[in-house]
Amino acid sequence: MAFALHVNMEKCTGCNNCVVACPVDALELYTEGPVAKDKIYKVVNGKAVILDFNAELCAGCGVCVEACPYGVIRLAGPWESRARARKVEA
């Protein structure tokens, strides 16, 4: 069952708490040069800060949501459209 992640990247600080907390390694945080349109990201100093989310690994446990000290993560179930779920919320 695939879950989706809604992340407000304008408020995300890149603290990495969600990545460390995830028991199934469904999240990865990194930076890279060109912006990748299929990832959840924000641009800092010309580089993309990317939160890569593997929906197929996600167990839907919500540990990432609880681990976020800024409350910027929301987990969505498989009943929501994938296109809507990948949208970065403002």
Residue pairs with C-beta under 8 A, 6 or more apart in sequence:
1 60
1 77
1 78
2 55
2 56
2 58
2 78
2 82
3 55
3 58
3 59
3 60
3 75
3 76
3 77
3 78
4 53
4 55
4 75
4 76
4 77
4 78
4 80
4 82
4 85
4 86
5 27
5 40
5 51
5 53
5 55
5 58
5 64
5 73
5 74
5 75
5 76
5 85
6 73
6 74
6 75
6 76
6 85
6 87
6 89
7 40
7 51
7 72
7 73
7 74
7 88
7 89
8 72
8 88
8 89
8 90
9 40
9 41
9 42
9 49
9 51
9 72
9 88
10 42
10 90
11 70
11 72
12 42
12 49
12 51
12 70
12 72
13 70
14 29
14 49
15 69
15 70
16 29
17 67
17 68
17 69
18 27
18 29
18 51
18 64
18 65
18 67
18 68
18 73
19 27
19 28
19 29
19 51
19 64
20 67
21 63
21 64
21 66
21 67
22 63
22 64
23 59
23 61
23 63
24 57
24 58
24 59
25 54
25 57
26 53
26 54
26 55
26 57
26 58
26 59
26 64
27 51
27 52
27 53
27 54
27 64
28 51
28 52
29 49
29 50
29 51
29 52
30 50
30 52
31 44
31 47
31 48
31 49
31 50
32 47
32 48
32 50
33 47
33 48
34 48
35 41
35 43
35 48
36 48
36 50
38 86
39 48
39 50
39 51
39 52
40 50
40 51
40 52
40 53
40 86
40 88
41 48
41 49
41 50
41 51
41 88
42 48
42 49
43 49
55 82
55 85
58 75
60 75
60 77
62 75
64 73
64 75
65 73
65 74
65 75
74 89
76 85
